[in-house]
Amino acid sequence: QVQLQESGPGLVKPSQTLSLSCTVSGGSISSGGFYWSWIRRHPGKGLEWIGYVYYSGTTYYNPSLKSRVTISVDTSKNQFSLNLTSLTVADTALYYCARHRWGLGAFDIWGQGTMVSVSS
Amino acid sequence: EIVLTQSPGTLSLSPGERATLSCRASQSVSNNYLAWYQHKPGQAPRLLIYGASSRATGIPDRFSGSGSGTDFTLTITKLEPEDFAVYYCQQQGNSPQITFGPGTKVDIK
């Protein structure tokens, strides 16, 4: 079965760029019908969709983050990645990667999440 | 952007009771692309319901979803101890944009 695993730094400084990766195992990232996604949860708050990428490289982003976000895919590594620039403490959150199934309109598989703290 | 509002914010119930959670959208959700998730501390969110009323694989039948347009409901018929968690609704209409509701916490009375 498909599993997702996030990786990246747990602590980054303000104004820097956050880079996270998500490795897909048990299936191919190039399978059609799925968008590979990043979602975050701020401490004590709800879920916020960041954006997603198709295996072809097509992306869609949350308008509130669009100016700072890049999501890319590496089919040779079966991975996709998140870059978030100009970090502030407000970007401190638990970051999840997830698989979005287009025909369902829902996220059917999630990674366990990785905590990112933005602090000097 | 479609804004989702969930009510109540917190629902305090006892095991065995029925839980009714509401999700209201600021505009009609196209294709009824409305999903519900269960989220427990330290775990990944779990898809319960998609398409407003279809249960995801492996989800017990005590969970059911209903509604269309702008008003949706998640019902848990008899709460089990493992059902105490936060529940989120999420929509994806015609636009590729996704939004989540703020969540309803179901806790033990």
Interface residues (C-beta under 8 A of the other chain):
Chain A: K45 G46 L47 E48 W49 Y52 Y60 N62 P63 Y96 A98 H100 R101 L104 G105 A106 F107 D108 W110 G111 Q112 G113
Chain B: E1 N31 Y33 L34 A35 Y37 H39 Q43 A44 P45 R46 L47 Y50 G51 A56 Y88 Q90 Q91 Q92 P96 Q97 I98 T99 F100 G101 P102 G103
